[in-house]
Amino acid sequence: MNTRLVLLGLLVCVMQAHGQHSPLTSQYLFNGLLINPAYAGSRDALAANMTYRRQWAGFEGAPVTQMMSVHAPVGSRKIGLGALLYNDRIGVSSETGLFTNYAYRIPFKQGKLALGLGAGVTLLQARWADVALQDGSDASFASNSTGTVRPNFSTGAYYYNKKLFIGASLPFFLARRYDADQDTWIVTNDASQYQPMITGGCLIPLDRDFKLKPSALVRYQVGARPQADLNCNVIFRDKVWAGLSYRTNDAVVGMLEVLPTPQWRFGYAYDLGVSDLRTHHSGSHELMLQYEFGYRIRVRDPRYYF
């Protein structure tokens, strides 16, 4: 009964939500297009990333997210292009998005500044017929909602070099809300629903074998408390990354990434909940796979960001 009540509350929040959120991942450092279109091309190779996240394991109707991104520099390498496909499901509601990304990279003596734009569409749908009801004759849940396609846009800036990075972005310009009377999603441009993000981090060499990489991501929305991810990774011989992260008012995260070759990266993250929902689930699991095509060997200059 408690699980059903919490799930019902989540569904109400989804139906009443005015802003479009970015799907949550713990390993966002390796799937940068998810939060900032300016990351397109920043790996200096054709990079593909796949991520699967199962949030709040053991909780019926909990969020499940799949993502795939690909990006690369093109032409004179001042331009980066990318694409992001994701599916985010919570309860009986689902959101599928396809976004294209463009970044123009300006070289500086000590690094590069990238300015990015993104454009795409999202498909929104709710399977109301799957809801278990005490009153099976309730006409409001007799059939699924009609799938609705809506446009959206993103923008961002990103500065990086071998030792540090900093970025600012607005992943979604347009807000949307569900109109139950018309059984459709209405899109508006509401500045109070913007969710800007700021990211930053640096690389600290410790000795020949070990490096330290602290980083942070801060999300903000008017009328809500800011949320921050505070991360720290220890890198061993550029082949093993072990990290710990704290997401304010939500979870403590353990992460492990292994690079068997310079092209492949395998990652796993486990979120241990610290919010009031922690007694209703057994944590969150996330798997990540990354591969770089046409990789240029960087023996003296490995990449530590995106």
Sequence and secondary structure as in RCSB ss.txt:
>XXXX:A:sequence
MNTRLVLLGLLVCVMQAHGQHSPLTSQYLFNGLLINPAYAGSRDALAANMTYRRQWAGFEGAPVTQMMSVHAPVG
SRKIGLGALLYNDRIGVSSETGLFTNYAYRIPFKQGKLALGLGAGVTLLQARWADVALQDGSDASFASNSTGTVR
PNFSTGAYYYNKKLFIGASLPFFLARRYDADQDTWIVTNDASQYQPMITGGCLIPLDRDFKLKPSALVRYQVGAR
PQADLNCNVIFRDKVWAGLSYRTNDAVVGMLEVLPTPQWRFGYAYDLGVSDLRTHHSGSHELMLQYEFGYRIRVR
DPRYYF
>XXXX:A:secstr
 HHHHHHHHHHHHHHH  S      S GGG GGGT GGGTTTTSSEEEEEEEEE STT TT  EEEEEEEEEEET
TTTEEEEEEEEEEEETTEEEEEEEEEEEEEEE SS EEEEEEEEEEEEEEE GGGS  SSTT GGGSS    EEE
EEEEEEEEEE SSEEEEEEES S EEEEETTTTEEEEE  GGG   EEEEEE EE SSSEEEEEEEEEE  TTS 
 EEEEEEEEEETTTEEEEEEEETTTEEEEEEEE SSSSEEEEEEEEEE SGGGGG   EEEEEEEEEET    SS
S     
